[in-house]
């Protein structure tokens, strides 16, 4: 998503609440060691080239009551941003079930999963390939500048990054990017 945002001059946003949930889950699932998580959190804004939003979502909670209660803060933050920038805002999530598309769209919030966003922004195989290459560059630069100090079992068993379109197709499919994988592996 960082490479897509960079390619299309889009801005990524998140909130302290979203950040806390993310890192709590990364630790719980064994994806990051607590010491590495602290370092990663410090470096996150620069690595994502993203903007941390202030916690000003409370006035918008009633407007997004169709969203599952535990996730309402995400939609309310997106709506607060929508009012601030005065243009549609995309809410990016894998959790489509808890974010109903039509009510959010009426509020100017376009709800997409990463696979849908990638298809929307990378129309051709060449665009997907370029985005994947840039993603690899960003990942490798991040690992080179801040390698894990205490790798988890998950990190030590991680497969290397794919090298070919076929390998990328399988990798994307394993990571719920099925439509993007199909577009990548089909002839132009």
Secondary structure by P-SEA (a helix, b strand, c coil): caaaaaaabbbbbbcaaaaaaaaaaaaaaccccaaaaaaaaaaccccccbbbbcccccccccccccccccaaaaaaaaaaaaaaaccbbbbbcccccccccaaaaaacbbbbcaaaaaaaccccaaaaaaaaaaaaaaaaaaaaacccccccccccccccccccaaaaaaaaaaacaaaaaaaaaccc
